Amino acid sequence: MNLDLQGKKALVTGGTRGVGRGIVLALARAGVDTVTCYQQQSPYVTSLENELKETGGNHLVVQADLTQPDQIETLLQRTAAHHDGHLDLVVNNAGAISHIPYQKLDLTEFQRVLTTNLTAAHLVIQHSLPLLGAGSSVISIGSKAVDAGIPLRSHYTATKAALVGLSRSLAKEFGAQGIRFNVIALGVVETENLHGMPADQQKTMIERYSAKTALGRLGTPDEVAGAILWLASDLSRYVTGSTVSVDGGIS
Ligand SMILES: NC(=O)c1ccc[n+]([C@@H]2O[C@H](COP(=O)([O-])OP(=O)(O)OC[C@H]3O[C@@H](n4cnc5c(N)ncnc54)[C@H](OP(=O)(O)O)[C@@H]3O)[C@@H](O)[C@H]2O)c1
């Protein structure tokens, strides 16, 4: 199916690894010129740049720590310069998580996760607005854990729940301008983080979370990217303020 995305301009945060990498590569293959960022230099940066070169198109991979507001401003300036002052799609993907008993959750860690998952998304959207026109789409990556609740991740789920409120309100505030805002709520997606675990731990994780899904398996970054392509395209033009679950039917 032709989604008619050729030549569109996107910004995806945190695209060097995991879900974000799958999104960036799927967009590039669909003909979308994409800017993405990462926090720390790693072999993933070079390998992504190489893969993007092979897809063709005009892409940019830049270092920007999204916990630093001035670096978000610079990221958006570089995005504007790269995309000639225009954006069709913003994906707030970069995120932080930790597993901490609530009574031991100190303020520094609470604020680190809040800053990365919520404040950064807010600032990215605010700085993107002058570049977004009618027909553009803003997607934030949320989590199915918001509905279920999950022990040791109260700070994380709080930030993901907040993204839903942010997105729904912005959908109303900017709907008349033709800008759509949606959240994609993920179940458990296999990424390098999971593959990097010791084999027995990895097996336990895969079995435990696969059993909670209707499809009996974990998701892949490419399957998340499928929903992103749809929300980026005109096929979803009447979808805004929504939370779309991409979770294999997890409960
Ligand atoms: N994987 C899952 O099962 C799952 C489930 C539910 C929701 N999610 C959500 O999906 C999104 C992606 O998750 P993931 O598992 O793919 O994460 P990941 O594998 O840890 O990758 C995170 C990406 O974000 C970048 N990043 C993190 N903090 C950053 C910062 N402060 N500034 C700039 N870039 C930053 C990382 O760059 P570096 O390489 O430089 O660190 C990396 O490219 C997150 O929002 C997460 O909460 C994931």
PDBQT file of the ligand as one rigid body, heavy atoms in Angstrom, charges set to zero:
ROOT
HETATM    1  N1  LIG A 301      10.737  -1.520  24.874  1.00  0.00    +0.000 N 
HETATM    2  C1  LIG A 301       9.547  -1.681  25.458  1.00  0.00    +0.000 C 
HETATM    3  O1  LIG A 301       9.115  -2.809  25.742  1.00  0.00    +0.000 OA
HETATM    4  C2  LIG A 301       8.694  -0.484  25.771  1.00  0.00    +0.000 A 
HETATM    5  C3  LIG A 301       7.442  -0.685  26.389  1.00  0.00    +0.000 A 
HETATM    6  C4  LIG A 301       6.624   0.396  26.645  1.00  0.00    +0.000 A 
HETATM    7  C5  LIG A 301       7.037   1.673  26.284  1.00  0.00    +0.000 A 
HETATM    8  N2  LIG A 301       8.269   1.843  25.722  1.00  0.00    +0.000 N 
HETATM    9  C6  LIG A 301       8.676   3.217  25.373  1.00  0.00    +0.000 C 
HETATM   10  O2  LIG A 301       9.200   3.222  24.057  1.00  0.00    +0.000 OA
HETATM   11  C7  LIG A 301      10.228   4.208  23.965  1.00  0.00    +0.000 C 
HETATM   12  C8  LIG A 301      11.502   3.561  23.455  1.00  0.00    +0.000 C 
HETATM   13  O3  LIG A 301      11.856   2.536  24.354  1.00  0.00    +0.000 OA
HETATM   14  P1  LIG A 301      13.084   1.544  24.054  1.00  0.00    +0.000 P 
HETATM   15  O4  LIG A 301      12.846   0.329  24.882  1.00  0.00    +0.000 OA
HETATM   16  O5  LIG A 301      13.286   1.433  22.592  1.00  0.00    +0.000 OA
HETATM   17  O6  LIG A 301      14.288   2.371  24.717  1.00  0.00    +0.000 OA
HETATM   18  P2  LIG A 301      15.879   2.185  24.538  1.00  0.00    +0.000 P 
HETATM   19  O7  LIG A 301      16.166   0.890  23.846  1.00  0.00    +0.000 OA
HETATM   20  O8  LIG A 301      16.450   2.388  25.882  1.00  0.00    +0.000 OA
HETATM   21  O9  LIG A 301      16.293   3.371  23.557  1.00  0.00    +0.000 OA
HETATM   22  C9  LIG A 301      16.074   4.667  23.985  1.00  0.00    +0.000 C 
HETATM   23  C10 LIG A 301      16.542   5.643  22.908  1.00  0.00    +0.000 C 
HETATM   24  O10 LIG A 301      16.312   6.962  23.424  1.00  0.00    +0.000 OA
HETATM   25  C11 LIG A 301      17.550   7.652  23.523  1.00  0.00    +0.000 C 
HETATM   26  N3  LIG A 301      17.539   8.489  24.723  1.00  0.00    +0.000 N 
HETATM   27  C12 LIG A 301      17.289   8.106  25.998  1.00  0.00    +0.000 A 
HETATM   28  N4  LIG A 301      17.400   9.175  26.817  1.00  0.00    +0.000 NA
HETATM   29  C13 LIG A 301      17.752  10.228  26.038  1.00  0.00    +0.000 A 
HETATM   30  C14 LIG A 301      18.046  11.590  26.296  1.00  0.00    +0.000 A 
HETATM   31  N5  LIG A 301      18.012  12.094  27.528  1.00  0.00    +0.000 N 
HETATM   32  N6  LIG A 301      18.389  12.381  25.260  1.00  0.00    +0.000 NA
HETATM   33  C15 LIG A 301      18.435  11.886  23.999  1.00  0.00    +0.000 A 
HETATM   34  N7  LIG A 301      18.158  10.612  23.680  1.00  0.00    +0.000 NA
HETATM   35  C16 LIG A 301      17.831   9.791  24.694  1.00  0.00    +0.000 A 
HETATM   36  C17 LIG A 301      18.625   6.578  23.586  1.00  0.00    +0.000 C 
HETATM   37  O11 LIG A 301      19.864   7.119  23.173  1.00  0.00    +0.000 OA
HETATM   38  P3  LIG A 301      21.282   6.542  23.763  1.00  0.00    +0.000 P 
HETATM   39  O12 LIG A 301      21.564   5.317  22.949  1.00  0.00    +0.000 OA
HETATM   40  O13 LIG A 301      22.233   7.638  23.544  1.00  0.00    +0.000 OA
HETATM   41  O14 LIG A 301      21.039   6.221  25.202  1.00  0.00    +0.000 OA
HETATM   42  C18 LIG A 301      18.034   5.549  22.622  1.00  0.00    +0.000 C 
HETATM   43  O15 LIG A 301      18.275   5.926  21.286  1.00  0.00    +0.000 OA
HETATM   44  C19 LIG A 301      10.362   4.799  25.366  1.00  0.00    +0.000 C 
HETATM   45  O16 LIG A 301       9.606   5.977  25.464  1.00  0.00    +0.000 OA
HETATM   46  C20 LIG A 301       9.796   3.727  26.264  1.00  0.00    +0.000 C 
HETATM   47  O17 LIG A 301       9.309   4.219  27.493  1.00  0.00    +0.000 OA
HETATM   48  C21 LIG A 301       9.095   0.805  25.453  1.00  0.00    +0.000 A 
ENDROOT
TORSDOF 0
